[in-house]
Amino acid sequence: MKKIIIVLIISIVSFACYSQETNVYTFFLNVVNDNFKFPLIGFVNMAKGDHKGVQLGFVNWNVRHFSGIQMGMVNTLGADLTGAQLAYINTSIQQVRGIQMGFINSAGQEVRGAQVGFINTALNEVNGIQVGFINTAKQGVNGMQVSFVNTALQTVTGAQIGYVNTAIQTVEKAQIGFVNTAIKESHGPQIGFVNIANRKKSGIQVGFVNYADTIEKGVPVGFLSIIRRGGYYAFEVGYSDFFPLTVGFKTGVEKFYTTLYLAYRPSGKSPKNVYASGFGFGSIIPLQKSLFFNPEILSMNTIEKNNRQLISFVPMMGVHLNNHLSLTAGPTVTWSNSIEDKDVLKPVFNIADFDIDKNNRIFVGAKAGLRVRF
């Protein structure tokens, strides 16, 4: 019986396609000519030319332009859509002016409106929004892409929000996701775990890892920021009130850099040596040709079973000895904290100290360092 129905449908559709005058109009199968005046409501609907109004069925097929709403399992247009396609699979060979909502949405040309589904594809620009699991625009996006994976092969003048966001050309506004990539330029914020931009003309990068070939006006903020050209990279050896020996690696840009620290203090009056690791961030603010102001905030944790923590504010002054060497020095204000009943870590020397309670004390001391920039 099933095979008979399929053969019957194919036969009627084939006959209707070759007949320019005949309309088949039933509640099961509708095959009509150009500019048919009535809605098509049936299991299979086919308009051999333009059609306006409603197509409601399991399969809706319009050879040319359609204005209105198509609702079914599979909707296909041979030309433009002005209105809506609502189905499991929606296809418009040319432009979409309106909305496609389904599991798979495809537009052969521009989308002016929205595509909402699991997989959304536009082979030209998207002037509107794509919302789904995988969004792809072969040209640019003037609007927004929101999904797990967003890809635009040209410029994004709006925003991409998803797990993986990629723009082959320029991103004018924002990329927000786990991995954000602007192959050519990024002018707006990139916020994610990994942010990549070939050229960061403006805006901010906020992530665990930030990379840019060059940065003009933007600022990277993250655990590790790598700027290939014009970045700030320095190795520092320092002496402070808590640790006679600290080494640090600084990366980012002068406006905002981060530092990874290792520190050591010999036993001295204490029963054992103290080792610590830490993280900090700071900024280099030029004052004169060789003189600069260098505020830093850093956090150090002792490497032991019940670690103790130090959080310091260090407003230093610095001088460039040459293009690669710099000296810095300044006061420190440090909050020393311990857990449970363990004594707070005390400095080797200090200028002043203030008790808060048995687990918290504030010390005023000093810090100095020699940096090698490369």
Residue frames relative to the residue before (quaternion, step in Angstrom):
aa qw qx qy qz dx dy dz
M 1.0000 0.0000 0.0000 0.0000 0.00 0.00 0.00
K 0.6410 0.5384 -0.3178 0.4452 3.55 1.01 -0.90
K 0.6673 0.5018 -0.2988 0.4622 3.55 0.96 -0.90
I 0.6202 0.5478 -0.3399 0.4469 3.57 1.05 -0.73
I 0.6563 0.5113 -0.3117 0.4590 3.58 0.97 -0.90
I 0.6518 0.5158 -0.3186 0.4556 3.59 0.95 -0.89
V 0.6593 0.5007 -0.3061 0.4700 3.57 0.93 -0.92
L 0.6409 0.5294 -0.3235 0.4519 3.60 1.00 -0.83
I 0.6576 0.5032 -0.3145 0.4642 3.57 0.93 -0.87
I 0.6644 0.5008 -0.3115 0.4591 3.59 0.87 -0.92
S 0.6531 0.5230 -0.3160 0.4472 3.58 0.96 -0.82
I 0.6864 0.4780 -0.2906 0.4646 3.57 0.88 -0.96
V 0.6556 0.5048 -0.3164 0.4641 3.58 0.97 -0.87
S 0.6444 0.5210 -0.3213 0.4583 3.58 0.96 -0.83
F 0.6567 0.4991 -0.3117 0.4717 3.57 0.95 -0.84
A 0.6886 0.4934 -0.2898 0.4454 3.56 0.89 -0.96
C 0.6264 0.5569 -0.3400 0.4264 3.57 1.05 -0.73
Y 0.7308 0.4110 -0.2363 0.4911 3.59 1.01 -0.75
S 0.6451 0.4712 -0.3292 0.5034 3.56 1.25 -0.11
Q 0.2994 -0.7857 0.5191 0.1535 3.57 -0.67 1.11
E 0.7246 0.4420 -0.2419 0.4702 3.59 1.17 -0.33
T 0.6744 0.5396 -0.2978 0.4067 3.55 1.02 -0.75
N 0.1208 -0.7454 0.6518 0.0709 3.55 -1.09 0.86
V 0.1615 -0.7381 0.6460 0.1090 3.56 -1.00 0.88
Y 0.0685 0.8214 -0.5544 0.1151 3.55 -0.43 1.22
T 0.2283 0.7528 -0.5764 0.2211 3.56 -0.18 1.34
F 0.6158 -0.5396 0.4085 0.4034 3.53 -1.30 -0.01
F 0.6707 0.4617 -0.2984 0.4980 3.58 1.30 -0.12
L 0.8105 0.0364 0.0366 0.5835 3.57 0.85 -1.00
N 0.0220 -0.7853 0.6184 -0.0194 3.54 -0.92 1.02
V 0.0773 0.7587 -0.6415 0.0833 3.56 -0.79 1.09
V 0.0466 0.8368 -0.5343 0.1104 3.56 -0.33 1.28
N 0.5334 -0.6361 0.4700 0.3001 3.53 -1.32 0.47
D 0.7800 -0.3585 0.2616 0.4411 3.53 -1.42 -0.01
N 0.8674 0.0777 -0.0805 0.4849 3.55 -1.13 0.88
F 0.1509 0.7779 -0.5826 0.1809 3.56 0.87 0.96
K 0.4334 -0.7767 0.4122 0.1977 3.58 -0.80 1.06
F 0.7342 0.4367 -0.2236 0.4692 3.59 1.16 -0.36
P 0.6120 -0.5378 0.4181 0.4017 3.61 -1.24 0.34
L 0.3028 -0.7135 0.5995 0.1996 3.53 -1.25 0.51
I 0.0735 0.7890 -0.5981 0.1197 3.55 -0.47 1.27
G 0.4249 0.6796 -0.4948 0.3357 3.54 -0.37 1.27
F 0.6941 -0.4441 0.3425 0.4513 3.56 -1.29 -0.04
V 0.7755 0.0739 -0.0234 0.6266 3.58 1.02 -0.88
N 0.0386 -0.7954 0.6046 -0.0176 3.57 -0.78 1.08
M 0.0475 0.7960 -0.6009 0.0553 3.55 -0.90 1.00
A 0.0874 -0.7656 0.6363 0.0370 3.55 -0.92 1.03
K 0.3290 -0.7987 0.4770 0.1624 3.57 -0.58 1.18
G 0.7569 0.2370 -0.1822 0.5812 3.58 1.28 0.10
D 0.7523 -0.2505 0.2427 0.5589 3.55 -0.90 -0.92
H 0.0013 0.7867 -0.6173 -0.0088 3.53 -1.22 0.52
K 0.1383 -0.7782 0.6093 0.0637 3.55 -1.13 0.74
G 0.6566 0.5303 -0.3817 0.3768 3.53 -1.19 0.59
V 0.7106 -0.4183 0.3580 0.4381 3.54 -0.77 -1.14
Q 0.0247 -0.7332 0.6785 0.0385 3.51 -1.18 0.76
L 0.0285 0.8104 -0.5774 0.0952 3.56 -0.50 1.24
G 0.4205 0.6949 -0.4908 0.3153 3.56 -0.43 1.20
F 0.6747 -0.4561 0.3683 0.4484 3.55 -1.31 -0.06
V 0.7780 0.0824 -0.0289 0.6222 3.58 1.03 -0.89
N 0.0295 -0.7800 0.6250 -0.0120 3.57 -0.79 1.07
W 0.0088 0.8084 -0.5829 0.0809 3.53 -0.72 1.17
N 0.0179 -0.7912 0.6102 -0.0366 3.53 -0.70 1.16
V 0.4074 -0.7557 0.4568 0.2328 3.59 -0.58 1.17
R 0.8002 0.1805 -0.0945 0.5641 3.59 1.01 -0.74
H 0.8280 -0.1989 0.1535 0.5013 3.58 -1.04 -0.80
F 0.0778 -0.7775 0.6220 0.0499 3.53 -1.20 0.66
S 0.0805 -0.7702 0.6324 0.0219 3.54 -1.00 0.94
G 0.6239 0.5091 -0.3892 0.4473 3.56 -0.56 1.14
I 0.5956 -0.5559 0.4371 0.3811 3.53 -1.05 -0.83
Q 0.1364 -0.7483 0.6462 0.0625 3.52 -1.02 0.96
M 0.0129 0.7914 -0.6096 0.0443 3.57 -0.82 1.03
G 0.3890 0.7139 -0.5125 0.2762 3.57 -0.75 1.00
M 0.6813 -0.4330 0.3740 0.4566 3.54 -1.22 -0.58
V 0.7861 0.0487 0.0060 0.6161 3.58 1.01 -0.90
N 0.0368 -0.7886 0.6135 -0.0171 3.57 -0.72 1.12
T 0.0179 0.8102 -0.5825 0.0623 3.57 -0.80 1.06
L 0.0660 -0.7796 0.6226 0.0127 3.54 -0.98 0.96
G 0.3683 -0.7404 0.5249 0.2015 3.54 -1.00 0.89
A 0.7659 0.2210 -0.1464 0.5858 3.58 1.25 -0.13
D 0.8237 -0.2438 0.1791 0.4796 3.61 -0.98 -0.86
L 0.2375 -0.7121 0.6367 0.1768 3.51 -1.38 0.41
T 0.0102 0.7401 -0.6725 -0.0020 3.52 -1.01 0.91
G 0.6739 0.4201 -0.3154 0.5196 3.54 -0.15 1.30
A 0.6240 -0.5459 0.4146 0.3751 3.57 -0.86 -0.98
Q 0.1262 -0.7247 0.6710 0.0930 3.50 -1.27 0.68
L 0.0089 -0.7935 0.6065 -0.0493 3.56 -0.71 1.14
A 0.3897 0.7038 -0.5012 0.3189 3.59 -0.29 1.25
Y 0.6684 -0.4528 0.3903 0.4425 3.54 -1.34 -0.03
I 0.7815 0.0714 -0.0233 0.6193 3.59 1.01 -0.88
N 0.0339 -0.7952 0.6047 -0.0278 3.57 -0.71 1.13
T 0.0316 0.8058 -0.5884 0.0591 3.57 -0.81 1.01
S 0.0063 0.7500 -0.6614 0.0096 3.53 -1.02 0.93
I 0.3992 -0.7515 0.4731 0.2281 3.56 -0.55 1.20
Q 0.7705 0.2558 -0.1598 0.5616 3.57 1.08 -0.60
Q 0.8494 -0.2032 0.1398 0.4666 3.58 -1.06 -0.76
V 0.2136 -0.7277 0.6345 0.1494 3.53 -1.28 0.57
R 0.0028 0.7560 -0.6540 0.0278 3.54 -0.78 1.13
G 0.6734 0.4052 -0.3111 0.5344 3.53 0.05 1.32
I 0.6186 -0.5466 0.4158 0.3815 3.57 -0.91 -0.92
Q 0.1297 -0.7168 0.6784 0.0957 3.49 -1.25 0.72
M 0.0261 0.8034 -0.5914 0.0647 3.56 -0.70 1.08
G 0.4181 0.6832 -0.5054 0.3208 3.56 -0.52 1.19
F 0.7072 -0.4134 0.3322 0.4675 3.58 -1.27 -0.31
I 0.7839 0.0704 -0.0186 0.6166 3.60 0.96 -0.92
N 0.0198 -0.7959 0.6041 -0.0357 3.57 -0.71 1.12
S 0.0101 0.8082 -0.5865 0.0528 3.58 -0.83 1.03
A 0.0444 -0.7658 0.6414 0.0145 3.52 -1.08 0.85
G 0.3926 -0.7516 0.4855 0.2126 3.58 -0.75 1.06
Q 0.7663 0.1993 -0.1422 0.5940 3.56 1.23 -0.34
E 0.8359 -0.2121 0.1552 0.4818 3.56 -1.10 -0.69
V 0.2273 -0.7176 0.6377 0.1635 3.54 -1.27 0.56
R 0.0246 -0.7658 0.6425 -0.0115 3.52 -0.76 1.13
G 0.6798 0.3985 -0.3025 0.5362 3.53 0.07 1.30
A 0.6440 -0.5268 0.3958 0.3886 3.57 -0.73 -1.05
Q 0.1173 -0.7121 0.6842 0.1046 3.47 -1.35 0.57
V 0.0023 -0.7976 0.6006 -0.0558 3.56 -0.68 1.14
G 0.4378 0.6845 -0.4845 0.3240 3.57 -0.46 1.17
F 0.6972 -0.4348 0.3458 0.4531 3.56 -1.29 -0.23
I 0.7812 0.0711 -0.0184 0.6200 3.59 0.95 -0.92
N 0.0153 -0.7976 0.6014 -0.0431 3.57 -0.67 1.14
T 0.0158 0.8099 -0.5831 0.0616 3.56 -0.79 1.06
A 0.0148 -0.7618 0.6476 -0.0045 3.54 -1.01 0.94
L 0.2997 -0.7875 0.5153 0.1563 3.58 -0.67 1.10
N 0.7004 0.2841 -0.2620 0.6001 3.55 1.28 0.36
E 0.7849 -0.2992 0.2182 0.4967 3.60 -1.10 -0.57
V 0.2601 -0.6911 0.6434 0.2018 3.49 -1.41 0.36
N 0.0355 -0.7701 0.6368 -0.0116 3.55 -0.59 1.19
G 0.6685 0.4092 -0.3037 0.5418 3.53 0.30 1.29
I 0.6225 -0.5418 0.4194 0.3783 3.55 -0.88 -0.95
Q 0.1359 -0.7285 0.6647 0.0950 3.50 -1.24 0.69
V 0.0107 -0.7916 0.6098 -0.0368 3.57 -0.77 1.07
G 0.4049 0.7152 -0.4923 0.2866 3.61 -0.58 1.06
F 0.6681 -0.4513 0.3784 0.4547 3.57 -1.20 -0.58
I 0.7781 0.0537 -0.0220 0.6254 3.59 1.05 -0.82
N 0.0281 -0.7982 0.6011 -0.0275 3.58 -0.62 1.15
T 0.0128 0.7999 -0.5984 0.0437 3.57 -0.89 0.98
A 0.0286 -0.7594 0.6500 0.0033 3.54 -0.99 0.95
K 0.3822 -0.7500 0.4914 0.2235 3.58 -0.57 1.18
Q 0.7291 0.2885 -0.2050 0.5858 3.58 1.14 -0.55
G 0.7779 -0.3394 0.2354 0.4735 3.59 -1.01 -0.69
V 0.3317 -0.6934 0.5972 0.2291 3.51 -1.43 0.05
N 0.0674 -0.7659 0.6393 0.0136 3.54 -0.67 1.18
G 0.6758 0.4019 -0.2929 0.5441 3.53 0.35 1.24
M 0.6355 -0.5352 0.4124 0.3738 3.56 -0.76 -1.03
Q 0.1315 -0.7288 0.6649 0.0970 3.51 -1.27 0.66
V 0.0055 -0.7931 0.6074 -0.0454 3.57 -0.78 1.08
S 0.4237 0.6838 -0.5105 0.3038 3.60 -0.49 1.16
F 0.6944 -0.4167 0.3586 0.4644 3.56 -1.32 -0.25
V 0.7876 0.0667 -0.0156 0.6123 3.60 0.97 -0.90
N 0.0306 -0.7930 0.6079 -0.0259 3.57 -0.71 1.13
T 0.0246 0.8026 -0.5935 0.0544 3.56 -0.85 1.01
A 0.0072 0.7609 -0.6486 0.0183 3.54 -0.98 0.95
L 0.3316 -0.7842 0.4950 0.1732 3.57 -0.68 1.10
Q 0.7270 0.2813 -0.2292 0.5829 3.57 1.28 0.03
T 0.7971 -0.3106 0.2222 0.4678 3.60 -1.17 -0.56
V 0.2236 -0.7257 0.6360 0.1379 3.54 -1.18 0.76
T 0.1525 -0.8089 0.5625 0.0775 3.58 -0.44 1.18
G 0.6810 0.4207 -0.2855 0.5270 3.57 1.29 -0.08
A 0.6702 -0.4845 0.3854 0.4093 3.57 -0.88 -0.99
Q 0.1917 -0.7203 0.6520 0.1386 3.51 -1.34 0.50
I 0.0059 -0.7909 0.6104 -0.0440 3.57 -0.77 1.09
G 0.4194 0.6939 -0.4925 0.3164 3.58 -0.49 1.16
Y 0.6886 -0.4439 0.3508 0.4537 3.57 -1.26 -0.23
V 0.7788 0.0649 -0.0214 0.6235 3.59 0.99 -0.91
N 0.0247 -0.8026 0.5949 -0.0368 3.58 -0.62 1.16
T 0.0282 0.8111 -0.5806 0.0654 3.57 -0.80 1.06
A 0.0078 -0.7563 0.6541 -0.0082 3.55 -0.97 0.95
I 0.3898 -0.7502 0.4855 0.2226 3.58 -0.61 1.15
Q 0.7493 0.3156 -0.1974 0.5477 3.58 1.09 -0.63
T 0.8086 -0.2591 0.2265 0.4772 3.60 -0.66 -1.12
V 0.2051 -0.7229 0.6422 0.1512 3.54 -1.23 0.62
E 0.2792 -0.7983 0.5149 0.1398 3.56 -0.53 1.20
K 0.7922 0.2494 -0.1328 0.5409 3.58 1.01 -0.72
A 0.8236 -0.2972 0.2063 0.4369 3.61 -0.70 -0.97
Q 0.1086 -0.7057 0.6914 0.1102 3.48 -1.39 0.51
I 0.0137 0.7952 -0.6031 0.0613 3.56 -0.69 1.13
G 0.4173 0.6940 -0.4941 0.3163 3.58 -0.50 1.17
F 0.6905 -0.4355 0.3496 0.4597 3.56 -1.28 -0.26
V 0.7785 0.0534 -0.0170 0.6251 3.59 0.99 -0.90
N 0.0413 -0.7996 0.5984 -0.0289 3.58 -0.68 1.14
T 0.0099 0.8138 -0.5788 0.0503 3.57 -0.80 1.04
A 0.0271 -0.7411 0.6708 0.0065 3.55 -0.97 0.97
I 0.3373 -0.7976 0.4612 0.1934 3.57 -0.20 1.30
K 0.7663 0.3245 -0.1899 0.5210 3.61 0.98 -0.78
E 0.8014 -0.1826 0.1706 0.5434 3.60 0.31 -1.22
S 0.1348 -0.7475 0.6420 0.1047 3.52 -1.31 0.46
H 0.1572 -0.8144 0.5559 0.0554 3.56 -0.74 1.09
G 0.7434 0.3683 -0.2083 0.5181 3.59 1.18 -0.33
P 0.7250 -0.4235 0.2959 0.4555 3.61 -1.22 -0.20
Q 0.1392 -0.7156 0.6766 0.1039 3.51 -1.25 0.67
I 0.0082 0.8085 -0.5847 0.0665 3.56 -0.57 1.17
G 0.4113 0.6968 -0.4984 0.3114 3.57 -0.50 1.16
F 0.6789 -0.4453 0.3649 0.4557 3.56 -1.28 -0.26
V 0.7780 0.0716 -0.0265 0.6236 3.59 1.03 -0.86
N 0.0419 -0.7967 0.6027 -0.0181 3.58 -0.75 1.07
I 0.0256 -0.8047 0.5920 -0.0361 3.57 -0.80 1.06
A 0.1144 0.7646 -0.6279 0.0903 3.55 -0.92 0.94
N 0.4458 -0.6821 0.5017 0.2904 3.57 -0.86 0.89
R 0.7924 0.0072 0.0335 0.6091 3.55 0.96 -0.94
K 0.1456 -0.7910 0.5920 0.0515 3.57 -0.61 1.17
K 0.1766 -0.8267 0.5276 0.0840 3.55 -0.14 1.29
S 0.7813 -0.1091 0.0915 0.6077 3.58 1.07 -0.69
G 0.6225 0.5509 -0.3967 0.3894 3.55 -1.27 0.14
I 0.4677 -0.6783 0.5137 0.2394 3.52 -1.37 0.02
Q 0.2142 -0.7196 0.6406 0.1611 3.54 -1.23 0.56
V 0.0084 -0.7856 0.6179 -0.0292 3.59 -0.72 1.08
G 0.3945 0.7139 -0.4989 0.2929 3.58 -0.43 1.16
F 0.6474 -0.4831 0.3987 0.4343 3.54 -1.31 0.01
V 0.7787 0.0693 -0.0272 0.6230 3.58 1.04 -0.86
N 0.0465 -0.7850 0.6178 -0.0058 3.57 -0.83 1.03
Y 0.0065 -0.7901 0.6129 -0.0039 3.56 -0.99 0.86
A 0.1179 0.7551 -0.6418 0.0634 3.54 -1.12 0.75
D 0.4866 -0.6396 0.5026 0.3188 3.54 -1.07 0.71
T 0.7775 -0.0728 0.0583 0.6219 3.58 0.97 -0.91
I 0.1437 -0.7540 0.6335 0.0971 3.55 -1.24 0.55
E 0.2469 -0.7794 0.5603 0.1327 3.55 -0.84 1.01
K 0.8303 0.0016 0.0392 0.5559 3.59 0.57 -1.15
G 0.5595 0.6341 -0.3828 0.3719 3.57 1.23 -0.22
V 0.2568 -0.7432 0.5983 0.1541 3.56 -1.36 0.21
P 0.2510 -0.7569 0.5806 0.1644 3.61 -0.84 0.93
V 0.0575 -0.7766 0.6273 0.0122 3.57 -0.95 0.92
G 0.4157 0.7071 -0.4851 0.3031 3.58 -0.45 1.15
F 0.6963 -0.4436 0.3516 0.4414 3.53 -1.34 0.00
L 0.7895 0.0067 0.0195 0.6135 3.58 1.01 -0.85
S 0.0100 -0.7955 0.6044 -0.0434 3.57 -0.63 1.17
I 0.0922 -0.8031 0.5886 -0.0003 3.55 -0.66 1.17
I 0.0157 -0.7798 0.6245 -0.0412 3.55 -0.59 1.20
R 0.3755 -0.7846 0.4435 0.2161 3.54 -0.29 1.28
R 0.7997 0.1425 -0.0661 0.5794 3.59 0.89 -0.87
G 0.8295 0.1763 -0.1503 0.5082 3.56 -0.71 1.09
G 0.4655 0.6757 -0.4562 0.3444 3.59 1.21 0.24
Y 0.4285 -0.6734 0.5402 0.2666 3.52 -1.35 0.20
Y 0.0798 0.7728 -0.6208 0.1051 3.56 -0.69 1.18
A 0.1473 0.7995 -0.5668 0.1338 3.57 -0.72 1.03
F 0.2507 -0.7180 0.6301 0.1568 3.53 -1.24 0.65
E 0.1015 -0.8244 0.5568 0.0065 3.58 -0.80 1.03
V 0.1088 -0.7293 0.6707 0.0800 3.51 -1.17 0.76
G 0.0194 0.8535 -0.5158 0.0712 3.57 -0.62 1.12
Y 0.2507 -0.7111 0.6367 0.1616 3.49 -1.46 0.20
S 0.0264 0.8114 -0.5821 0.0452 3.58 -0.85 0.94
D 0.7118 -0.4611 0.3268 0.4169 3.54 -1.33 0.17
F 0.7305 0.4041 -0.2355 0.4976 3.61 1.08 -0.62
F 0.8128 0.1468 -0.0404 0.5622 3.60 1.02 -0.79
P 0.3678 -0.7462 0.5109 0.2164 3.60 -0.58 1.10
L 0.7862 0.1741 -0.1178 0.5812 3.58 1.17 -0.41
T 0.1039 0.7541 -0.6435 0.0800 3.55 -0.84 1.07
V 0.0890 -0.7535 0.6467 0.0778 3.54 -1.13 0.65
G 0.0078 -0.8151 0.5783 -0.0334 3.56 -1.00 0.81
F 0.2173 -0.7390 0.6221 0.1401 3.51 -1.25 0.57
K 0.1454 -0.8140 0.5616 0.0292 3.57 -0.67 1.16
T 0.0637 0.7945 -0.5998 0.0704 3.57 -0.97 0.89
G 0.4743 0.6294 -0.5163 0.3352 3.54 -1.16 0.74
V 0.5449 -0.5218 0.4588 0.4695 3.53 -0.84 -1.08
E 0.6757 -0.5136 0.3244 0.4176 3.57 -1.18 0.39
K 0.6169 0.5565 -0.3542 0.4293 3.59 1.06 -0.64
F 0.7864 -0.0711 0.0633 0.6104 3.58 1.11 -0.70
Y 0.0795 0.7876 -0.6045 0.0895 3.56 -0.63 1.14
T 0.2878 -0.7249 0.5930 0.1999 3.55 -1.31 0.32
T 0.1983 -0.7819 0.5849 0.0852 3.56 -1.22 0.57
L 0.1987 -0.7272 0.6453 0.1237 3.54 -1.11 0.83
Y 0.1366 -0.8317 0.5380 0.0151 3.57 -0.72 1.12
L 0.0366 -0.7020 0.7055 0.0902 3.47 -1.44 0.46
A 0.0552 -0.8205 0.5688 -0.0166 3.57 -0.93 0.90
Y 0.1101 -0.7873 0.6060 0.0275 3.55 -1.23 0.63
R 0.0070 -0.7644 0.6446 0.0067 3.52 -1.14 0.80
P 0.3814 -0.7272 0.5162 0.2435 3.61 -0.68 1.04
S 0.7156 -0.5067 0.2767 0.3931 3.53 -1.20 0.59
G 0.0339 -0.8312 0.5535 0.0402 3.61 0.82 -0.90
K 0.8117 -0.1308 0.1423 0.5511 3.58 -0.65 -1.14
S 0.6051 0.5540 -0.3608 0.4435 3.60 1.22 -0.40
P 0.5840 -0.6090 0.4006 0.3572 3.61 -1.15 0.48
K 0.8185 0.0971 -0.0496 0.5641 3.64 1.10 -0.35
N 0.6229 -0.5230 0.4256 0.3967 3.55 -1.33 0.30
V 0.2437 -0.7515 0.5957 0.1450 3.53 -1.25 0.54
Y 0.0827 -0.7707 0.6313 0.0246 3.54 -0.91 1.00
A 0.0115 -0.8056 0.5920 -0.0213 3.56 -1.10 0.69
S 0.1504 -0.7393 0.6451 0.1212 3.52 -1.30 0.39
G 0.0313 0.8327 -0.5509 0.0465 3.53 -1.13 0.50
F 0.2821 -0.7197 0.6153 0.1543 3.46 -1.45 0.09
G 0.0525 0.8080 -0.5850 0.0461 3.55 -1.05 0.77
F 0.1604 -0.7598 0.6147 0.1387 3.53 -1.32 0.11
G 0.0160 0.8140 -0.5780 0.0548 3.51 -1.16 0.62
S 0.2849 -0.7402 0.5864 0.1644 3.52 -1.37 -0.04
I 0.2560 -0.7383 0.6049 0.1530 3.54 -1.13 0.75
I 0.0699 -0.8086 0.5838 -0.0215 3.55 -0.53 1.23
P 0.3277 -0.7738 0.5029 0.2023 3.63 -0.32 1.18
L 0.1785 -0.7711 0.6039 0.0936 3.56 -1.09 0.84
Q 0.7676 -0.0351 0.0417 0.6386 3.54 0.96 -0.93
K 0.7898 -0.3201 0.2029 0.4823 3.57 -1.24 -0.12
S 0.8171 0.1890 -0.0774 0.5391 3.60 0.87 -0.95
L 0.6638 0.5157 -0.2903 0.4574 3.58 1.23 -0.35
F 0.0460 0.8057 -0.5888 0.0462 3.59 -1.00 0.81
F 0.3792 -0.6703 0.5895 0.2437 3.53 -1.31 0.51
N 0.0680 -0.8392 0.5375 -0.0477 3.56 -0.79 1.05
P 0.0094 -0.8117 0.5837 -0.0160 3.63 0.20 1.21
E 0.0223 -0.7909 0.6115 -0.0075 3.57 -1.06 0.82
I 0.1324 -0.7238 0.6666 0.1192 3.52 -1.32 0.50
L 0.0520 0.8168 -0.5712 0.0627 3.56 -0.77 0.99
S 0.2177 -0.7497 0.6153 0.1094 3.51 -1.28 0.60
M 0.0617 -0.7953 0.6031 -0.0015 3.58 -0.82 1.05
N 0.1034 -0.7750 0.6216 0.0477 3.55 -1.10 0.80
T 0.4215 -0.6974 0.5160 0.2640 3.55 -0.84 0.94
I 0.3832 -0.7135 0.5432 0.2212 3.54 -1.12 0.75
E 0.4138 0.6581 -0.5117 0.3659 3.55 -0.03 1.37
K 0.7386 -0.4315 0.2686 0.4428 3.57 -1.26 0.21
N 0.7682 0.1186 -0.0646 0.6258 3.59 0.84 -0.98
N 0.1932 -0.8475 0.4821 0.1094 3.53 0.19 1.28
R 0.2812 -0.7243 0.6070 0.1665 3.50 -1.28 0.57
Q 0.2943 -0.7931 0.5220 0.1090 3.54 -1.03 0.83
L 0.1142 -0.7534 0.6447 0.0614 3.49 -1.23 0.75
I 0.0396 -0.7656 0.6419 0.0190 3.57 -0.95 0.91
S 0.0498 -0.8434 0.5325 -0.0515 3.55 -0.52 1.24
F 0.1850 -0.7035 0.6712 0.1428 3.49 -1.29 0.64
V 0.0418 -0.8241 0.5623 -0.0545 3.55 -0.66 1.21
P 0.0554 -0.8121 0.5806 0.0187 3.65 -0.16 1.21
M 0.0072 -0.8527 0.5203 -0.0466 3.57 0.15 1.29
M 0.2854 -0.6675 0.6459 0.2363 3.46 -1.43 0.21
G 0.0957 -0.8155 0.5700 0.0303 3.56 -1.12 0.66
V 0.1563 -0.7644 0.6173 0.1008 3.52 -1.28 0.41
H 0.3600 -0.7105 0.5666 0.2112 3.54 -1.02 0.89
L 0.2915 -0.7626 0.5540 0.1631 3.58 -0.65 1.11
N 0.7439 -0.1394 0.0799 0.6487 3.54 1.21 -0.68
N 0.7756 -0.3508 0.2296 0.4719 3.60 -1.17 -0.32
H 0.7751 0.3526 -0.1721 0.4952 3.58 1.18 -0.44
L 0.7552 0.3646 -0.1981 0.5075 3.60 1.11 -0.62
S 0.0216 0.7828 -0.6213 0.0292 3.56 -1.07 0.84
L 0.2255 -0.7332 0.6244 0.1475 3.54 -1.27 0.61
T 0.0378 -0.7886 0.6136 0.0150 3.57 -1.02 0.81
A 0.0892 0.7777 -0.6189 0.0646 3.55 -1.17 0.62
G 0.2607 0.7700 -0.5584 0.1650 3.53 -1.15 0.60
P 0.6387 -0.5292 0.3879 0.4019 3.58 -1.27 0.15
T 0.2057 -0.7497 0.6108 0.1503 3.55 -1.31 0.32
V 0.1204 -0.7304 0.6656 0.0944 3.51 -1.22 0.67
T 0.0134 -0.8475 0.5250 -0.0769 3.56 -0.37 1.29
W 0.2385 -0.7196 0.6373 0.1383 3.51 -1.06 0.92
S 0.1266 -0.7912 0.5974 0.0326 3.56 -0.64 1.18
N 0.0319 -0.8224 0.5645 -0.0627 3.54 -0.66 1.21
S 0.0516 -0.7780 0.6251 0.0365 3.56 -1.11 0.72
I 0.3961 -0.7053 0.5327 0.2490 3.55 -1.25 0.36
E 0.8233 0.1898 -0.1837 0.5023 3.51 -1.31 0.56
D 0.7664 -0.3619 0.2589 0.4633 3.61 -0.88 -0.89
K 0.4138 0.7191 -0.4696 0.3018 3.56 1.23 0.26
D 0.5165 -0.6476 0.4600 0.3197 3.58 -1.01 0.82
V 0.5236 -0.6059 0.4888 0.3461 3.55 -1.14 0.63
L 0.5218 -0.6034 0.4916 0.3493 3.54 -1.24 0.48
K 0.1981 -0.7932 0.5691 0.0874 3.55 -0.77 1.07
P 0.5306 -0.6549 0.4328 0.3197 3.61 -1.07 0.65
V 0.5960 -0.5286 0.4615 0.3904 3.51 -1.36 0.25
F 0.7649 -0.0569 0.0341 0.6407 3.56 1.12 -0.73
N 0.0084 0.7923 -0.6100 -0.0103 3.57 -1.21 0.37
I 0.4826 -0.6563 0.5073 0.2811 3.52 -1.30 0.48
A 0.7792 -0.0886 0.0870 0.6143 3.56 1.07 -0.82
D 0.0670 -0.7869 0.6098 0.0658 3.55 -1.26 0.36
F 0.1646 -0.7801 0.6012 0.0530 3.53 -1.21 0.67
D 0.3190 -0.7481 0.5540 0.1782 3.57 -0.82 1.04
I 0.1823 -0.7414 0.6342 0.1219 3.54 -1.08 0.81
D 0.6967 -0.2700 0.1840 0.6386 3.56 0.91 -1.06
K 0.7561 -0.4101 0.2439 0.4479 3.59 -1.24 -0.04
N 0.7313 0.3990 -0.2392 0.4987 3.59 1.19 -0.40
N 0.7646 0.2993 -0.1608 0.5477 3.59 1.24 -0.09
R 0.1163 0.7706 -0.6197 0.0930 3.54 -0.90 1.03
I 0.2681 -0.7393 0.5960 0.1621 3.56 -1.22 0.54
F 0.0929 -0.7959 0.5982 0.0080 3.54 -0.89 1.05
V 0.2135 -0.7331 0.6318 0.1335 3.54 -1.19 0.70
G 0.1083 0.8100 -0.5629 0.1235 3.54 -0.66 1.14
A 0.4595 -0.6612 0.5095 0.3036 3.57 -1.05 -0.76
K 0.1106 -0.7750 0.6206 0.0443 3.53 -1.30 0.45
A 0.0019 0.7797 -0.6261 0.0069 3.57 -1.13 0.71
G 0.0046 0.8234 -0.5668 0.0268 3.54 -1.14 0.57
L 0.2713 -0.7122 0.6223 0.1785 3.50 -1.35 0.42
R 0.1210 -0.8204 0.5582 0.0267 3.58 -0.73 1.08
V 0.1653 -0.7393 0.6443 0.1051 3.50 -1.18 0.71
R 0.1687 -0.7932 0.5804 0.0736 3.56 -0.56 1.17
F 0.0080 -0.8070 0.5899 -0.0255 3.56 -0.96 0.86
